[in-house]
Amino acid sequence: ALVMFSNLQNGFDPSVQRDEMERGPAKERVLNSTVAMTQALSLYFETLAAADEFEAWYFDVIGRIGWFTMRHPYRGTNITVRFIKGDIGQLVPDQHGLGDYRRDTVVEYMR
């Protein structure tokens, strides 16, 4: 699978607790030393056979919820990720040409 750059979105939960005060500014504190980052991306498959190979890897190797290593689409560094709730998105025909397919999905990793 190739990661397409058209649908990339990156975000995170800052893991901060905020308590409103009766007077004065709200108090905040950091809850966790690490945060869960999310990376939305589109996976591109040149053929239906490539999409089938990806599904076989998804079911047989990572068992739908396993962690795996991929190259970060922005930074080029290796990150260990998993699909959120094991969801790899729908396989849909892509507009790049006949026989091309795409899955829009979101992975999470710890920073």
N, C-alpha and C positions, 0 to 999 in steps of 0.2 A: 504494500500500500504506500502511496506517495501522499504526503501532507500538502494540501493546497493552501496557498497563502490568501485566498480571497475571503475566507470566513473565519480568520483567526481572531479570537477574543481572549483576553487574559484578565483574570480577576482574583480576588481573595477575600476571605472573611478576616478582618483585622484582629479578631479574638480580644476585644476590649469590652469591659463591663462599664456601663455609664450609669451613675446614680444621680438623679436630679435632687437638688438640695432645696430646702424651704426658702433659704436666702443664699445669694451668692451663686457662683458658677457651679455647674455640675462636677462631680468628682468622677474621675476615670482611673481605671487600673487595667494593666495588661493581664489577661487570663492565662495565656500559654506562651511559652518561649518560641514555639514554631507556629506557623499558620498554614492552613490548607489552601493551596493555590489551585485555581481552575483554569484550564486551557481548552477553549472551544476550537475545534478544527474540522476540516473536511478531509476525508480519506478518499483518494482517487484510485480507481482500478482500471487498467487498460483493457482488460478482458473479463468476461464472466468467470473464466477459470481462475484468474487472479483473485476475484472476489470470493470464490469458493475456497481457495487456499487460505485466505484470511479467516473465513468462518471456521475452517478446520482447526487452525491455530487457536482461535478464540475459544472453541469448545474443548479441544483436546489438550492444548498446552497450558493455557492460563486458567482454564476452568471457569470462564466468564467473569470471575471476580479477582483473579490473581494480579499481582503487580508485575510490571515488565519495564524494560529500559527502552527509551526512545531518545532521539536527538531533539532538543528543545528547538521549536521552529524559529524563535527569535535569536537566541544566543548561540545555538550550535553546540551547546554542552549536553552531555548525557544526563537525563533525569529518569527517576523511577516513578512510574505512574500506574494508575488503574482507571478503568472506565467507571464513571459514577453510576452506582446501582447496577453495574454490569451492562449498561445500555450502550450498544454500538450504533444505534440509529437505524433508519430504514435504508435498504439498498435501492437506489433510484438511478435511472439512466442519467448520464451527465450530458451537457450540451456541447462538449468538445468534439464529439464524433460518434459514429455508430459503434456500438459495442463498449463504450466507456460507461463506467458506473461510479457512483459516489455514495459515501455515508457521512452524514453530519453527526458528530458526537462530541462529548466533553470528557476530558480526563482530569484527574486530580493528582496533586503531588504535594509533598511537604517542603516548606522552605524554612 
